[in-house]
Amino acid sequence: MQAWSLQNARNKFSSLVEACLRHGPQIVTKRGRETAVLISMEEFIRLTRPQGDLVDFFQHSPLKDVTLDVTRSKELPREVDL
């Protein structure tokens, strides 16, 4: 990974994007501190893709042992003036 100062990244944004596409993530520094990383859209999609399916999600939820009351109320609906 190459580091780019914020000023250099701003001035050479096209080159920064090209370096990201060709060589992978690029670090942007501000006042000498690493503050941001530019990644390709392909990498972003890979990193943010959900792992597993919905069933796995619920099976591993910290709330899996919580019991919910899902019974339907038998009360009549309230009256509404129209």
C-alpha positions, 0 to 999 in steps of 0.5 A, spaced: 500 500 500 502 506 498 501 512 502 498 519 499 498 525 503 491 529 503 494 534 498 497 530 494 491 525 493 487 531 492 491 534 486 492 527 483 486 524 484 486 520 478 492 517 479 490 515 486 484 512 483 488 508 478 493 506 483 487 503 487 485 499 481 492 497 479 495 495 486 490 495 491 488 499 497 491 506 497 492 510 504 491 517 505 494 521 510 493 528 514 498 531 517 502 525 517 497 520 520 493 515 516 486 517 516 483 514 510 483 508 505 481 508 498 479 501 495 476 499 489 468 498 488 469 491 487 473 490 494 468 494 497 462 490 495 466 484 497 467 487 504 460 489 505 457 482 502 453 479 508 456 473 510 451 467 510 444 467 509 438 470 513 437 463 517 444 463 519 443 470 522 438 469 526 441 462 529 447 466 531 443 472 534 444 474 541 437 475 541 435 467 539 433 465 546 428 471 547 421 469 547 416 474 544 409 474 545 406 474 538 399 472 539 394 476 536 389 481 540 382 479 540 379 486 542 375 489 537 378 495 534 377 502 536 372 506 533 374 512 529 370 518 527 371 519 519 
